[in-house]
């Protein structure tokens, strides 16, 4: 019997940070640079190959956006196909996760996106300035942290997190999950 290369069912979940460099970007993106000088947005990109129950999410990205991309055409939490046509604008980290972890994340993300939760403009601005937020609204780094990254932390952090701070946690998590994958696969 030949052992399948991906027998432990590890899947690559990408955490993509939009770089803050360059002249491009909206006024809001330029303002985010004040509190998060390196990264201005974050997306969780689902793998291109998913378990059967989640095929409709293959290759799509999860986040919260101020653009009108939500389930009812509003801003906020959404799942959407993104081309990432300017790779120089993105820094990508890969979290190698098990099938069970992936299915939990997909379910959580899909449920939250289906509720039509709005974008937290005040929270996004306040994550470093005032600390004010609306607990019923979400901004990008907050929703990616709460629905994806917290799978490996014992409790939700009780403060808002801008993209630069989230990137620091993702770098550590990427290394630990890759180490786990290698150990399981005997590499």
C-alpha positions in Angstrom: 0.0 0.0 0.0 1.4 3.4 -1.0 1.2 6.1 1.6 -0.6 9.2 0.2 1.6 12.3 0.4 -1.1 14.4 2.0 -2.4 11.5 4.1 -2.8 13.7 7.2 -4.9 16.0 5.2 -3.0 19.3 5.9 -4.4 22.2 3.9 -2.7 25.5 3.2 -4.8 28.5 4.5 -3.2 31.7 3.4 -3.2 34.9 5.5 -2.6 37.7 3.1 -1.6 41.2 4.2 -1.9 44.1 1.9 1.3 46.1 2.0 1.1 49.8 2.9 3.8 50.9 0.5 3.1 52.8 -2.7 1.2 55.8 -3.8 -2.0 53.8 -4.5 -4.9 53.4 -2.1 -7.9 55.2 -0.9 -7.9 58.0 1.6 -9.0 55.4 4.2 -6.1 53.2 3.4 -3.7 56.2 3.7 -5.2 56.9 7.1 -4.7 53.3 8.3 -1.0 53.8 7.6 -0.9 56.1 10.6 -1.5 53.3 13.0 -0.4 50.4 10.9 2.5 51.6 8.7 3.4 48.3 7.1 0.1 46.6 6.4 -3.3 48.2 5.7 -5.6 45.2 5.1 -5.8 41.4 5.8 -7.6 38.5 4.1 -7.9 34.8 4.9 -7.7 32.9 1.6 -9.2 29.5 1.6 -7.4 26.6 -0.2 -8.1 25.8 -3.8 -9.1 22.3 -2.9 -11.6 21.8 -0.1 -13.6 18.9 1.4 -16.8 18.2 -0.5 -19.1 20.1 1.8 -17.2 23.3 1.2 -16.4 23.1 -2.5 -18.3 26.4 -3.0 -15.7 28.2 -1.0 -12.6 27.0 -2.9 -10.1 29.8 -3.4 -12.3 32.5 -1.9 -11.2 35.0 0.6 -12.7 36.0 4.0 -12.4 39.4 5.7 -14.4 42.5 6.5 -14.3 45.3 4.0 -15.5 48.9 3.8 -16.4 48.2 0.2 -20.0 47.3 -0.6 -19.2 43.5 -0.8 -21.3 42.1 2.0 -24.1 39.6 1.6 -26.8 42.3 1.2 -24.6 44.7 -0.8 -23.4 46.5 2.3 -20.0 46.8 3.8 -18.7 44.4 6.4 -17.9 40.7 6.7 -17.8 38.8 3.4 -16.5 35.9 1.5 -15.5 36.6 -2.1 -13.2 35.5 -4.9 -10.3 37.9 -5.2 -7.7 37.7 -8.1 -4.8 39.3 -6.2 -3.7 40.6 -9.6 -0.9 42.8 -8.0 1.1 40.2 -6.0 3.6 42.9 -5.2 1.0 44.5 -3.0 0.5 41.5 -0.8 2.6 39.6 1.8 1.4 36.0 2.2 1.8 33.5 5.1 0.7 29.9 5.0 -1.0 28.2 7.9 -0.8 24.4 7.4 -3.9 23.2 9.1 -5.7 19.8 9.5 -8.9 19.0 7.8 -10.8 19.3 11.1 -9.4 22.7 11.8 -10.1 23.9 8.3 -13.7 22.7 8.4 -14.2 24.5 11.8 -12.8 27.7 10.3 -14.8 27.4 7.1 -18.1 26.9 9.0 -17.3 29.8 11.4 -16.4 32.2 8.5 -19.4 31.2 6.4 -21.9 31.6 9.3 -20.5 35.0 10.2 -20.6 36.2 6.6 -24.2 35.0 6.3 -25.3 37.3 9.1 -24.5 40.5 7.2 -22.4 42.0 10.0 -21.3 45.5 9.0 -17.8 47.1 8.9 -16.6 48.8 12.1 -15.2 52.1 10.8 -14.9 53.5 14.3 -13.2 50.4 15.6 -10.7 50.3 12.7 -9.8 53.9 13.3 -9.8 53.4 17.1 -7.8 50.2 17.3 -4.7 52.3 18.0 -6.1 55.8 18.7 -9.1 55.6 21.0 -9.8 51.9 21.6 -13.5 52.6 20.9 -15.4 49.9 19.0 -18.8 48.5 18.2 -18.9 44.9 19.3 -21.5 44.1 16.6 -19.3 45.3 13.7 -16.0 44.0 12.4 -12.9 45.3 10.6 -10.4 43.2 8.7 -7.7 42.3 11.2 -10.2 41.8 13.9 -12.4 39.3 12.0 -9.5 37.3 10.6 -8.0 37.1 14.1 -11.3 36.1 15.8 -12.4 33.6 13.2 -9.1 32.1 12.0 -6.1 32.8 14.2 -7.8 32.2 17.6 -8.1 28.5 16.8 -4.6 28.2 18.3 -5.0 30.6 21.2 -6.7 29.8 24.5 -8.9 32.9 24.5 -10.0 35.8 22.4 -7.9 38.9 23.0 -10.0 41.7 24.4 -8.7 44.5 22.3 -8.7 45.6 18.7 -5.7 44.6 16.6 -4.4 46.5 13.6 -2.9 44.5 10.7 0.8 45.1 11.7 0.1 43.5 15.2 -1.8 40.6 13.7 1.1 39.9 11.3 3.4 39.5 14.2 1.2 36.7 15.6 0.7 35.1 12.2 4.5 34.9 11.7 4.8 32.9 14.9 1.8 30.8 14.2 3.0 30.0 10.6 6.3 28.6 12.0 4.6 26.5 14.7 2.0 25.0 12.4 4.7 24.2 9.8 6.8 22.6 12.5 3.8 20.5 13.6 3.1 19.4 9.9 6.7 18.3 9.5 6.6 16.3 12.8 3.4 14.6 11.8 4.7 13.8 8.3 8.1 12.6 9.7 10.1 15.2 7.8 
